[in-house]
Amino acid sequence: MKPALLIILVAFLAGCARTDSSAFIQGSIRIDSPVQQIGLGPVMEDGGTTQYAIKDAAGRSFDVFIDYRLGTKTPGAVYLVAYPGKAQSIRVTNEVEFRKIVRLR
């Protein structure tokens, strides 16, 4: 009887666990919604890569790049922190989730 009670208790607690679906998380980067677009940078002279500046609900700022370089193998890919191809740039692996939370204009 005690094992069955323990299983029920664990299942109940797991159901009550908080899931944070209003944040984008990739590695050490966390972007909490709502996200405010604070700037649209220039379209780069590389074929059309666009830079955005955003601020999340926690006040963290991020640079976002949408890759439209001429000859790119990743058209429309989203990069954080730095221009695509730079050592510091981080490619967003779950673009659907990112776009759902960030909603760039």
C-alpha positions in Angstrom: 0.0 0.0 0.0 2.8 2.4 0.8 4.5 2.2 -2.6 1.2 3.0 -4.3 0.7 6.0 -2.1 4.2 7.2 -2.8 3.6 6.9 -6.6 0.4 8.9 -6.3 2.1 11.6 -4.3 5.0 11.9 -6.7 2.6 12.0 -9.7 0.6 14.8 -7.9 3.7 16.8 -7.2 5.0 16.4 -10.7 1.7 17.8 -12.0 2.0 20.8 -9.8 5.5 21.6 -11.0 5.8 25.0 -12.6 6.6 25.0 -16.2 7.9 28.3 -17.6 6.5 28.5 -21.1 7.0 32.3 -21.2 10.8 32.2 -21.5 13.2 31.3 -24.3 16.1 29.3 -22.9 19.2 28.2 -24.9 22.3 27.3 -23.0 23.1 30.2 -20.7 20.8 32.6 -22.5 17.3 33.2 -21.0 14.9 35.7 -22.6 11.8 36.3 -20.4 8.6 37.6 -22.0 7.2 40.0 -22.6 9.9 41.2 -24.9 10.2 44.8 -26.0 11.8 45.6 -29.3 13.9 48.7 -28.5 15.5 49.2 -31.9 15.8 48.1 -35.5 19.4 48.4 -36.7 20.3 49.0 -40.2 20.0 46.3 -42.8 23.6 45.1 -43.3 25.3 45.6 -46.6 25.7 41.9 -47.0 22.5 41.1 -48.9 20.0 42.1 -46.2 20.8 40.7 -42.7 18.8 42.7 -40.2 19.8 43.6 -36.7 17.3 44.1 -33.9 17.8 45.2 -30.3 15.4 43.7 -27.7 14.9 43.9 -24.0 13.2 41.2 -22.0 11.0 41.4 -18.9 14.0 41.1 -16.6 15.7 44.1 -18.2 18.3 42.1 -20.1 19.2 43.4 -23.6 20.1 41.3 -26.6 21.1 41.9 -30.1 19.3 39.6 -32.6 20.4 39.1 -36.2 18.3 37.5 -39.0 20.7 36.1 -41.6 20.2 37.1 -45.2 23.8 37.3 -46.2 24.5 36.8 -49.9 25.4 33.2 -50.4 24.4 32.1 -46.9 23.5 28.5 -46.3 21.2 29.5 -43.5 18.8 32.1 -45.0 16.4 33.5 -42.3 18.4 31.9 -39.4 18.3 33.7 -36.1 21.5 34.6 -34.3 22.0 36.2 -30.9 24.8 38.4 -29.4 26.9 38.9 -32.6 26.7 39.0 -36.4 26.4 35.6 -38.0 29.7 34.0 -38.6 31.5 35.9 -35.8 33.0 33.8 -33.0 30.6 35.2 -30.3 27.4 34.6 -32.4 25.0 32.0 -31.1 22.6 30.4 -33.6 19.1 29.9 -32.2 18.4 26.2 -32.4 14.6 26.4 -31.7 13.5 29.3 -34.0 9.8 28.4 -33.6 9.9 28.9 -29.9 12.1 32.0 -30.2 9.8 33.7 -32.7 6.8 32.8 -30.5 8.3 34.5 -27.5 10.2 37.4 -29.0 7.8 38.4 -31.9 10.0 40.7 -33.9 8.4 43.4 -36.1 
